[in-house]
């Protein structure tokens, strides 16, 4: 098996700083199952586990689906993953289960297909959040509005999507009828990787099956009361289609927490930030200062007030996430120090039971 067909570029190995005498076989992570990883390498499919001495001391980034890694290959058992190679793109979010930290979603992809259905799932505010995080990842976002066969007229949804997706391509498609799928050919190239992102029930699995030309993913029925579905995908996995296109499907996300989006905000809201350099004062806060270009654009109608509010809301949410993270880290460190002191006191006989 040729790993280049999976997007591997040999130059990824050129700048590695490996200990003298240490080598490894390149592989790509195709799925993650807690402590066990599905891998693809020149010998085909295999499984691997992290080498503890390399990862649990904090010196290596924990791999996620789509990552390229170096392994010590074991033909009769699990291989050892010894290094995560540099990433060209990376998608993460605030960890929704632990309350702190970053949760890796996918790595080394070229496009992010942001999917919303044209029925009850369509939500411009959520679309803004996805676009911001997609730009932050380093890949190119593409908006895919699914289930066009269920809506007689979706011109209003297209108009709303264009209003929040400056510079992003938008396509309305139907996995059921095939409408619009031919418009995606520029993105469906061999050795390219696409991440599918969207809520449960938007039709990610159906679109994968349509692009594959066969049923390779299970599809759940949609609940009639709210037009939503249950999670069909239970873990992130990289799928190689016969065409050579790779897709990373993700479980539907109930919560999309903002993480570090300093770059993503600038890309997603370039129509907002274009006014910043035109204010009378360089340190303008765009509140009550005279000569504010942002306020002038809002008053003239050039910049919709809703767009300005969305920008500020997402910026504040990201700031809150950063502050919350720092607070939780300080709290955890304090608890560790207190626990350590108590143990020392007990050991010295200062506390009697």
Order of alpha helices (4+ residues) and beta strands (2+ residues): beta-beta-beta-alpha-beta-beta-beta-beta-beta-alpha-beta-alpha-beta-beta-alpha-beta-beta-alpha-alpha-alpha-alpha
